[in-house]
Amino acid sequence: MSATVMQLSARMRWAARTQFFASGFIFATWGVHIPTVKAHYGVSEAELGLAMLAAGVGALLGLTQASRWIGRYGARTTAGLCGAVYALLLAGLLVMPGYAALLGLLAAFGIVTSVFDVAINTEAAELELRNGHPLMSGMHGMFSLGGMAGAVTGSAALAAGMAPQSHLTLVAVAMAIAIVLSAQWMLPREATAFAVGNEGFRLPRGALVILGVLAALGLIAEGAIYDWSVLYLKQELGSPQQQAALAYASFSAAMAATRFGGDAMRARFAPAVLLRGSALLAAASMTLVLLTDAPWLALAGFAGVGAGFANVVPILFAASARVPGVEPARGIAAVSAAAYLGFMAGPPVIGFLAEVSSLTAALYVVVAFAVALAASARWADPA
């Protein structure tokens, strides 16, 4: 391989890493400001859950078009456009004229987020295949690193007294610029368009169904932490919001650290063994969070949950690339679509359960789904 080709390959990998980092940063900023949105519009947990459901419905609509758009325009153009819109919609969270308008904005948020997510995962899958060694855990590590950075900077902005709208606008503009610029170094359109095809959304079949369900379980639980951990620490344990924001940061930091070591772990341990151990760690850590009254111990528990869930998606995405008779990039695109639907469905489910019981009781869903993943770990190796 020539020096020029190697340099281009490195730039493509860093372009994809930047996309994942920006995605995590944007999502963390939304997570930090969920209590702000709740207070600004004066909504209950159920209404907040409905707002998150609007994002989930939007994500479902986006998923029906993601493969078609990537097949037609390639991951580079799709990620650049949808990622920029995803970032800029942050700036509108607190300026909607009412709750109904907020639902519309979050539906649009869901559409572009889901398409952006499938595009960058398809890019990562193709890069992993071209490089011939694991890259997926490291890519998702960048998402977690972005989440940690977004949570920490959000906490710092709140502590410094920055107006929430100013913070949201600053993040929106900065992330949109980062996404558009880095997209220029992604794979050319033909690479990912050919890998995905132009046939539109197709439901997973066979082993992909099982892998998709498992990935959805993992991301329902993961999404619940992203969207509810800050409010849990603030509302259930009485922490100030700038301290509560550290729940997201501790979760994301531990997830990032574990994911950056995840490719080496995937090379050393069988997928089923690694998935089972990871899921059991997540279940035990979340139980600690829900049983303790001490905020510092809850933060440690959230870190354990992050470490536990860190490699669930990379393991399952890698497994989807090994399903016999299925093109690797198409398998990952199909499972990532199912997983992302779970990611968007988790927060509203928690919201409705919290309304009829309590947020503490509702978050036991995370424990239950982690146990279910551990029990189903044998499906992580479909070959």
C-alpha positions, 0 to 999 in steps of 0.5 A, a space after each residue: 500500500 502506497 504512502 498516499 493510499 495509507 494517508 487517505 485511509 487514515 483520513 477516512 478513519 478519522 473522518 468517521 471518528 469525527 462523525 461518531 464524536 459529533 453524534 455523541 456530543 449532540 446527543 449528550 447536549 440534548 440529554 443535559 438539557 432534558 430537565 431544562 426542556 421539561 421546566 421550560 415547557 412545564 410538562 410532566 414525565 408522561 408528556 416528556 415521554 411523549 416528546 421522546 416518542 415523537 423523536 422515536 416515530 421520526 426515527 422510524 420514518 427515517 429508517 424506512 428511507 435510510 438505505 434508499 438514501 445511502 444507496 442513492 447518494 452514498 454515506 458521505 453525502 447522507 451523513 453530511 446533510 443529515 448530520 448538519 441538520 441534526 446538529 442545528 435542530 438543537 438550537 430550536 429546542 427552547 424556542 418552539 412556540 409551544 409543546 405541539 411545536 416541540 413534538 414536531 421539532 423532535 420528530 424531525 430530530 428523530 428522522 435525521 438522527 436515524 439516517 445519520 446513524 445508519 450512514 456513519 455505521 455503514 461507513 464504519 462497517 465498510 472501513 472495517 472490511 477494507 482494513 481487515 481488522 476490528 474498528 467498530 468498537 473504536 468508532 463507537 468509543 468516539 461516540 461515547 467520548 463525544 457524549 462525555 465531552 458534551 456532558 462535561 461541557 454542558 455541566 460546565 456551561 450550566 455551572 458558569 451561568 451560561 444561558 441554556 439557549 446560548 449553549 445550545 446554539 453554540 453547540 449546534 453551530 460547532 457540531 454542524 461545521 465539524 460534521 460537514 467538514 469531516 464528511 469531505 474525507 469519507 469514502 466516495 459515494 460508490 463505495 457505500 452506495 454499492 454496499 447498501 444498494 438502492 432498494 429501500 428499507 427491508 426488514 431483517 430476516 433469519 439471524 439478523 432478526 435475532 441480532 436486531 432484537 438483541 441490539 434493540 434491547 441493548 440500545 433501549 437500555 442505553 438510550 434510557 441512561 442517555 435520556 433519564 440519568 440526569 433527571 434521575 440524579 436531579 429528581 430522585 437523589 436531589 442533586 443540583 443539575 450541574 452535578 446531575 449532568 455528571 451522571 451522563 458524563 460518568 456513563 459516557 466516560 466509562 463507555 468510551 474507555 471500555 470501547 477503546 479497548 473493545 477491539 482488543 477484547 473482541 480479538 481475545 474473547 469469544 463474542 458470546 463470552 464477552 457479551 454475557 460478561 458485559 451484560 451481567 456487569 451492566 445489570 449489577 451496576 444498574 441495580 447499584 444505582 437504583 438501590 443507593 441514596 448516595 449520588 457519588 455511588 450512583 455516579 460510580 454505578 452509572 460508570 459500571 453501566 457504561 462499561 457493561 453496555 460499551 461492547 454490546 453494539 460493536 459485538 452485535 454489529 460485527 456478528 451481523 457482518 458474519 451472517 452467511 449469505 448476507 453482504 456484511 455492510 447490508 447486515 450491519 445496516 439492517 441491524 443498526 436500523 433495528 438497534 436505533 429503533 430501540 434506542 429511540 423507543 427506550 426513553 418514552 417507554 421509561 417516561 410512561 412507566 415513570 408516570 404510572 409508578 416512579 422513575 426509579 421503578 421504571 429504570 429497572 427496565 435497564 436491569 431486565 434487558 441487560 439480564 435478557 442480553 446475558 441469557 441470549 449471548 450465544 446468538 452473538 456468533 451466527 456463523 
